[in-house]
Amino acid sequence: MVPTLLGLRVFFANTLAVVGIGIILLAPLAVLGNQGAEQNGTVGSSHLAAHGVAVQSRGAPHAPIHISGNDDFASQAANERWPGDGTEQNPYIIAGYEIDGNGGCACIWIENTDVWFIVRDCKVWNATDAVWEPWGTGIFMLNVTHGTLDKNTCSGNRGFGIYLKYSNNNIITNNTCSGNTRGGIFLKWSSNNPITNNNCSSNGNGIYLDNSNNNPITSNTCLGNGYGIYLDDSSNNPITNNNCSGNRNGIAMSYSGNNNNITNNRCYNNSHTGITIHCSNIVITHNICVYNSIGMEISGGNLFIMYNNCSYNYDVGIQISTSDSVIANNDLYRNKGHGVECSGSHNQIHHNNFIENNGATSPAIPYSQALDYGTNLWYNPETKEGNYWSNWNGKGAYKIDGYGEDPYPLGYKVGEESMEWLYWLIAIIVITVIVICIAIIVLRTHKKKRMEVEAMEGSGVELENRETAVPVAQGEKMVCSRCGAVIPSDANYCPFCASKVR
């Protein structure tokens, strides 16, 4: 039987429908298969090579890596097909490996090199041999320069996530170091290694520098460690814009100094202190130390502690044992203990806001918000201005527990007086505008009267003898009924014949 044209159309339509459904059902399996092949290095090699990453480095498991010397680096780079040639313009790249330390002392160990290289996007864990250095470390660099550690995850190691020793001019950035027994990032006898934007949480310590100088520590997150950031016998390591919260101590340093400035850090909910300093020549500014046991615990000399917020701590806001230091322009709100407890000598403590510390919630409660067991000035000796005390009764000096007093307490919160100039400026502008408006009205009125008088004087007719002429309205104009001249509608006298029209 010969099929009709309509029958053929139906047959082909049904066939196409079946094929289409089959493609839809099989497409996800094809995609998954392609992804699996790509992960195993069997496809996508041209794509990976175009991005400068070795084919096998895409999330591939790898044995621990140990590189010793420039020649060894070049040899392993060739064998492993790592991109780069070790120059600044074309560094070696070790990327994307997952390395189980299998109980060894390191996952990636690089030593005695000065070639340029990058270790990026590697996951390293389970280095637990703590008998020999590097004591179970994720990434260890010994006597190395020109290395960059970027976006690596170093966790579950018995020593450190990242450890640099005798290593200078490297970069440590964007790494995650968590769950490492001794610490997240550790530098010993190493200099000029910027440490930026790393997450070092839930370690023995977050970031720890020992005898290491000129290593800026910037924009890191250090949560849930013993110390968030700790410096020991190290100098010129500015600590800026870090979040050091939920540790035992947020930021601490001892036997250190010389420009280890601490600026714009957040130290919340640390079980002991927000910031602890036992050294000299430090500037501590614009930090927030709240909800700790003690906001700041400071000892040493020649310190500048300014523009910090040390409030709502469960004991003292700032506890200092220093000499020749300045404690000024800090906010001290509602600490359970004193806002400031001070010993030592020759410190200047002024222009701070003391608000309801030590239970002193009103002038009726005589508790002092500060304590002084030394010989210190609680005012600026040049301006003769002291501090703001929320419970000062407005009369005489403010008594401080111990041996001190503030003879020049301020009647306003520090910072509010800085707006006084604006209030005066606004008042001056308003008064000036009013005076100008009044002057304009007076001048216009005077000018109008003068024009009328001049018109009358020009007519030669005495004012009292002038006839009254009633103006006649013509449309929008007014016409003098006596002389017929068009006159202003609000005129009292005709400017042409001097007749009185009002």
DOMARNU-968299 format. One record per residue (C-alpha): x, y, z; residue in three letters. Coordinates in steps of 0.5 Angstrom, whole numbers, m for minus. Each point is the difference from the previous one (the first is absolute). Example, Ala and Ser with C-alpha at 12.3 -4.5 7.8 and 13.67 -1.06 7.14 Angstrom:
# residues 2
PT       X       Y       Z   code
PT      25      m9      16    Ala
PT       2       7      m2    Ser
***
This chain:
# residues 502
PT       X       Y       Z   code
PT       0       0       0    Met
PT       3       7      m2    Val
PT       0       5       6    Pro
PT      m3       6      m1    Thr
PT       3       7       0    Leu
PT      m4       1       7    Leu
PT       3      m7       3    Gly
PT       7       2      m2    Leu
PT      m1       7       4    Arg
PT      m2      m4       6    Val
PT       5      m5       0    Phe
PT       6       5      m1    Phe
PT      m3       5       6    Ala
PT      m1      m6       4    Asn
PT       8      m2      m1    Thr
PT       2       7       1    Leu
PT      m4       0       7    Ala
PT       4      m6       2    Val
PT       7       2      m2    Val
PT      m1       7       3    Gly
PT      m3      m4       7    Ile
PT       6      m4       0    Gly
PT       5       6      m1    Ile
PT      m3       3       6    Ile
PT       1      m6       4    Leu
PT       7      m1      m2    Leu
PT       3       7       0    Ala
PT       1       0       8    Pro
PT       4      m7       0    Leu
PT       4       3      m6    Ala
PT       2       6       4    Val
PT       1      m4       6    Leu
PT       5      m4      m4    Gly
PT       3       6      m3    Asn
PT       1       3       7    Gln
PT       3      m6       3    Gly
PT       5      m1      m6    Ala
PT       2       7       1    Glu
PT       1      m1       7    Gln
PT       5      m6      m1    Asn
PT       4       4      m5    Gly
PT      m3      m4      m7    Thr
PT      m3       6      m3    Val
PT       0       8       0    Gly
PT       8       0       0    Ser
PT       0       6      m5    Ser
PT      m5       4       4    His
PT       5      m1       7    Leu
PT       6       1      m4    Ala
PT      m3       7      m3    Ala
PT      m1       2       8    His
PT       8      m2       2    Gly
PT      m2      m6       4    Val
PT       3      m7      m1    Ala
PT      m6      m5      m2    Val
PT       1      m4       6    Gln
PT       0       5       5    Ser
PT      m8       1      m1    Arg
PT      m2      m3       7    Gly
PT       5      m6      m1    Ala
PT       2      m4       6    Pro
PT       8       1       1    His
PT       5      m3       4    Ala
PT       4       5       5    Pro
PT       5       5      m4    Ile
PT       7       1       3    His
PT       4       5      m4    Ile
PT       7       2       1    Ser
PT       4       5      m4    Gly
PT      m1       3      m6    Asn
PT       2      m6      m5    Asp
PT      m5      m4       4    Asp
PT      m5       4      m1    Phe
PT       1       1      m8    Ala
PT       1      m8       0    Ser
PT      m7      m1       4    Gln
PT      m3       5      m4    Ala
PT       1      m3      m7    Ala
PT      m2      m7       3    Asn
PT      m6       2       3    Glu
PT      m2       5      m6    Arg
PT       0       6       4    Trp
PT      m1       6      m4    Pro
PT       5       6       1    Gly
PT       8       0      m1    Asp
PT       1       3       7    Gly
PT       1       8      m2    Thr
PT      m4       5       3    Glu
PT      m4       1      m7    Gln
PT      m1      m7       0    Asn
PT       0      m4       7    Pro
PT      m1      m7       1    Tyr
PT      m7      m2       2    Ile
PT      m2      m5       4    Ile
PT      m7       0       0    Ala
PT      m7      m4       2    Gly
PT       4      m6       4    Tyr
PT      m4      m4       6    Glu
PT       6      m3       4    Ile
PT      m1      m4       6    Asp
PT       6       0       4    Gly
PT      m1      m7       3    Asn
PT       3       1       6    Gly
PT       6       3      m2    Gly
PT       4       7       2    Cys
PT      m3       4      m6    Ala
PT      m4       0      m6    Cys
PT       4       5      m5    Ile
PT       7       2       3    Trp
PT       4       5      m4    Ile
PT       7       2       2    Glu
PT       6       3      m3    Asn
PT      m3       4      m6    Thr
PT       0       7      m3    Asp
PT      m4      m2      m6    Val
PT      m7       3      m1    Trp
PT      m6      m5       1    Phe
PT      m7       0       3    Ile
PT      m4      m5       4    Val
PT      m7       1      m2    Arg
PT      m7      m4       2    Asp
PT       3      m6       3    Cys
PT      m3      m3       6    Lys
PT       5      m3       5    Val
PT      m1      m4       6    Trp
PT       2      m6       5    Asn
PT       7       2       1    Ala
PT       1      m2       7    Thr
PT       7      m2       1    Asp
PT       2       4       6    Ala
PT       7      m3       1    Val
PT       4       4      m5    Trp
PT      m1       7      m3    Glu
PT      m4       2      m3    Pro
PT      m4      m4       5    Trp
PT      m6      m2      m4    Gly
PT      m2       7      m4    Thr
PT      m4       0      m6    Gly
PT       5       5      m4    Ile
PT       7       1       2    Phe
PT       5       5      m3    Met
PT       7       0       2    Leu
PT       5       5      m2    Asn
PT      m5       2      m6    Val
PT      m1       7      m4    Thr
PT      m5       2      m5    His
PT      m5      m5       2    Gly
PT      m7       1       0    Thr
PT      m5      m4       4    Leu
PT      m7       2      m3    Asp
PT      m7      m3       1    Lys
PT       2      m7       4    Asn
PT      m4      m4       5    Thr
PT       5      m2       6    Cys
PT      m4      m4       5    Ser
PT       1      m6       5    Gly
PT       7       1       1    Asn
PT       4      m2       6    Arg
PT       5       6      m1    Gly
PT      m2       6      m4    Phe
PT      m4       1      m6    Gly
PT       5       5      m3    Ile
PT       7       0       3    Tyr
PT       6       5      m3    Leu
PT       7       0       3    Lys
PT       6       4      m2    Tyr
PT      m5       2      m6    Ser
PT       0       7      m3    Asn
PT      m4       4      m5    Asn
PT      m6      m5      m1    Asn
PT      m7       1       0    Ile
PT      m6      m3       4    Ile
PT      m7       1      m2    Thr
PT      m7      m2       0    Asn
PT       2      m7       3    Asn
PT      m5      m4       5    Thr
PT       4      m3       6    Cys
PT      m4      m3       5    Ser
PT       0      m6       5    Gly
PT       7       0       0    Asn
PT       3      m2       7    Thr
PT       6       5       1    Arg
PT      m3       6      m4    Gly
PT      m2       2      m7    Gly
PT       5       4      m3    Ile
PT       7       1       4    Phe
PT       6       4      m2    Leu
PT       7      m1       3    Lys
PT       6       4      m2    Trp
PT      m3       2      m6    Ser
PT      m1       7      m3    Ser
PT      m4       4      m5    Asn
PT      m6      m5      m1    Asn
PT      m7       4       0    Pro
PT      m5      m4       3    Ile
PT      m7       2      m3    Thr
PT      m7      m3       0    Asn
PT       1      m6       3    Asn
PT      m5      m4       4    Asn
PT       4      m3       6    Cys
PT      m5      m3       5    Ser
PT      m1      m6       5    Ser
PT       7      m1       0    Asn
PT       5       0       6    Gly
PT       2       7      m2    Asn
PT      m3       4      m6    Gly
PT       7       4      m2    Ile
PT       6       0       3    Tyr
PT       7       4      m1    Leu
PT       6      m2       4    Asp
PT       6       4      m1    Asn
PT      m3       3      m7    Ser
PT       0       7      m3    Asn
PT      m3       4      m5    Asn
PT      m6      m5      m1    Asn
PT      m7       4      m1    Pro
PT      m5      m4       3    Ile
PT      m7       3      m4    Thr
PT      m7      m2       0    Ser
PT       0      m7       3    Asn
PT      m5      m4       3    Thr
PT       2      m3       7    Cys
PT      m5      m3       4    Leu
PT       0      m5       5    Gly
PT       7      m1       1    Asn
PT       4       1       7    Gly
PT       3       6      m3    Tyr
PT      m3       3      m6    Gly
PT       7       4      m2    Ile
PT       6      m1       4    Tyr
PT       7       4      m1    Leu
PT       6      m3       4    Asp
PT       6       5       0    Asp
PT      m2       2      m7    Ser
PT       0       7      m3    Ser
PT      m3       5      m5    Asn
PT      m6      m5      m1    Asn
PT      m6       5      m1    Pro
PT      m6      m4       2    Ile
PT      m6       3      m4    Thr
PT      m7      m1      m2    Asn
PT       0      m8       3    Asn
PT      m6      m3       4    Asn
PT       2      m3       6    Cys
PT      m6      m3       4    Ser
PT      m2      m6       4    Gly
PT       7      m1       2    Asn
PT       3      m1       7    Arg
PT       4       7      m2    Asn
PT      m1       4      m6    Gly
PT       6       3      m2    Ile
PT       7       0       5    Ala
PT       7       1      m1    Met
PT       6       0       5    Ser
PT       7       2       0    Tyr
PT      m2       3      m7    Ser
PT      m1       7      m2    Gly
PT       3       6      m4    Asn
PT      m6       1      m5    Asn
PT      m4      m6       1    Asn
PT      m6       4      m1    Asn
PT      m7      m2       2    Ile
PT      m5       3      m4    Thr
PT      m8      m1      m2    Asn
PT       0      m7       3    Asn
PT      m6      m3       2    Arg
PT       1      m4       7    Cys
PT      m7      m3       3    Tyr
PT      m2      m5       5    Asn
PT       7      m3       1    Asn
PT       0      m3       7    Ser
PT       6       3       3    His
PT       2       7      m4    Thr
PT      m1       3      m6    Gly
PT       7       3      m1    Ile
PT       6      m2       5    Thr
PT       6       4      m1    Ile
PT       6      m1       4    His
PT       5       5      m4    Cys
PT       2       7      m2    Ser
PT      m1       5      m6    Asn
PT      m6      m2      m2    Ile
PT      m6       4      m3    Val
PT      m7      m4       1    Ile
PT      m6       4      m3    Thr
PT      m7      m1      m3    His
PT      m1      m7       3    Asn
PT      m6      m3       3    Ile
PT       1      m4       6    Cys
PT      m7      m2       3    Val
PT      m3      m6       3    Tyr
PT       7      m2       3    Asn
PT       2      m2       7    Ser
PT       4       6      m1    Ile
PT       0       5      m6    Gly
PT       8       2       0    Met
PT       5      m3       5    Glu
PT       6       5      m1    Ile
PT       7       0       3    Ser
PT       7       4      m3    Gly
PT       1       7      m1    Gly
PT       0       5      m6    Asn
PT      m7      m2      m2    Leu
PT      m6       3      m4    Phe
PT      m7      m3       2    Ile
PT      m5       5      m4    Met
PT      m6       0      m3    Tyr
PT      m2      m8       2    Asn
PT      m7      m2       2    Asn
PT       1      m4       7    Cys
PT      m7      m1       2    Ser
PT      m5      m6       3    Tyr
PT       6      m4       3    Asn
PT      m1      m5       5    Tyr
PT       5       4       5    Asp
PT       5       6      m2    Val
PT       0       4      m7    Gly
PT       7       1       0    Ile
PT       5      m2       5    Gln
PT       7       3       0    Ile
PT       6       0       3    Ser
PT       5       5      m4    Thr
PT       4       6       0    Ser
PT       0       6      m4    Asp
PT      m6      m2      m4    Ser
PT      m6       3      m3    Val
PT      m7      m3       1    Ile
PT      m5       5      m3    Ala
PT      m6       1      m4    Asn
PT      m3      m7       1    Asn
PT      m7      m3       2    Asp
PT      m1      m3       6    Leu
PT      m7      m2       1    Tyr
PT      m3      m5       5    Arg
PT       5      m4       2    Asn
PT      m1      m4       6    Lys
PT       6       2       4    Gly
PT       4       7      m1    His
PT       0       3      m7    Gly
PT       8       1       1    Val
PT       4      m3       5    Glu
PT       7       3       0    Cys
PT       7      m1       4    Ser
PT       7       3      m2    Gly
PT       1       7      m1    Ser
PT       0       6      m4    His
PT      m5      m2      m5    Asn
PT      m5       5      m2    Gln
PT      m8      m3       0    Ile
PT      m4       5      m3    His
PT      m6       1      m5    His
PT      m3      m6       1    Asn
PT      m7      m2       1    Asn
PT      m2      m4       6    Phe
PT      m7      m2       0    Ile
PT      m3      m4       6    Glu
PT       6      m4       1    Asn
PT       0      m4       7    Asn
PT      m7       1       1    Gly
PT       0       8       0    Ala
PT      m6       1      m4    Thr
PT      m2       7       3    Ser
PT       3       5       4    Pro
PT      m4      m2       6    Ala
PT       4      m7       0    Ile
PT       7       3       3    Pro
PT       4      m6      m3    Tyr
PT       6       2      m4    Ser
PT       1      m2      m7    Gln
PT       8      m1       0    Ala
PT       5      m2       5    Leu
PT       8       3       0    Asp
PT       5      m3       5    Tyr
PT       6       4      m4    Gly
PT       1       7      m1    Thr
PT      m3       2      m6    Asn
PT      m4       6      m3    Leu
PT      m7      m1      m2    Trp
PT       0       6      m4    Tyr
PT       4       4      m6    Asn
PT       5       4       3    Pro
PT       0       5      m6    Glu
PT      m8       1      m1    Thr
PT      m2      m1       8    Lys
PT      m5      m5      m3    Glu
PT      m2      m7       3    Gly
PT      m5      m5      m1    Asn
PT      m7      m1      m1    Tyr
PT      m3      m3       6    Trp
PT      m8      m2       0    Ser
PT      m1       0       7    Asn
PT       4       7       2    Trp
PT      m5       4       4    Asn
PT       3       6      m4    Gly
PT       4       3       6    Lys
PT       7       0       1    Gly
PT       5      m6      m1    Ala
PT      m2      m7      m2    Tyr
PT       3      m5       5    Lys
PT       3      m6      m2    Ile
PT       1      m6       4    Asp
PT       7      m1       3    Gly
PT       5       7       0    Tyr
PT      m3       4      m6    Gly
PT      m5       5      m2    Glu
PT      m2       3      m7    Asp
PT       0       8       2    Pro
PT      m3       2      m7    Tyr
PT      m6      m5      m1    Pro
PT      m3       2      m7    Leu
PT      m8       2       0    Gly
PT      m1      m4      m7    Tyr
PT       2      m6      m3    Lys
PT       6       0      m4    Val
PT      m2       0      m7    Gly
PT      m6       4       1    Glu
PT       4       7       1    Glu
PT       3      m1      m7    Ser
PT      m7       1      m3    Met
PT       0       7       4    Glu
PT       3       4      m6    Trp
PT      m6      m3      m5    Leu
PT      m5       3       5    Tyr
PT       3       7       0    Trp
PT       1       0      m8    Leu
PT      m8      m2      m1    Ile
PT      m2       5       5    Ala
PT       5       5      m3    Ile
PT      m3      m2      m7    Ile
PT      m8       1       2    Val
PT       2       7       4    Ile
PT       3       2      m7    Thr
PT      m6      m2      m4    Val
PT      m5       3       4    Ile
PT       4       7       1    Val
PT       1       0      m8    Ile
PT      m8      m1      m1    Cys
PT      m2       5       5    Ile
PT       5       5      m4    Ala
PT      m3      m2      m7    Ile
PT      m7       2       3    Ile
PT       2       7       3    Val
PT       4       2      m6    Leu
PT      m6      m2      m5    Arg
PT      m5       4       5    Thr
PT       5       6       0    His
PT       1       0      m7    Lys
PT      m7       0      m2    Lys
PT      m2       6       5    Lys
PT       6       4      m3    Arg
PT      m3      m1      m7    Met
PT      m6       2       2    Glu
PT       3       6       4    Val
PT       4       2      m6    Glu
PT      m6       0      m5    Ala
PT      m4       5       5    Met
PT       6       4       0    Glu
PT       1       1      m7    Gly
PT      m8       2      m1    Ser
PT       1       7       4    Gly
PT      m6      m1       4    Val
PT       0       0       7    Glu
PT      m2      m7       3    Leu
PT      m6       3       4    Glu
PT      m3       4      m6    Asn
PT       0      m6      m5    Arg
PT      m7      m2      m2    Glu
PT      m2      m7       0    Thr
PT      m1      m4      m6    Ala
PT      m3      m6       0    Val
PT       3      m5      m4    Pro
PT      m4      m4      m6    Val
PT       1      m7      m1    Ala
PT       1      m2      m8    Gln
PT       2      m7       0    Gly
PT       6      m2       4    Glu
PT       2       8       0    Lys
PT      m2       6       4    Met
PT      m1       6      m3    Val
PT       0       7       4    Cys
PT      m7       3      m1    Ser
PT       3       7       0    Arg
PT       6       0      m5    Cys
PT      m2      m7      m3    Gly
PT       7      m3       1    Ala
PT       1      m7       1    Val
PT       3      m1       7    Ile
PT       2      m6       4    Pro
PT      m6      m3       3    Ser
PT       3       0       7    Asp
PT       2       8       0    Ala
PT      m2       5       5    Asn
PT       1       6      m5    Tyr
PT       0       1      m7    Cys
PT       7       1      m2    Pro
PT      m2       4      m6    Phe
PT      m5       5       3    Cys
PT       2      m1       7    Ala
PT      m7      m1       2    Ser
PT      m2      m5       6    Lys
PT      m3      m6      m2    Val
PT      m1      m4       6    Arg
***
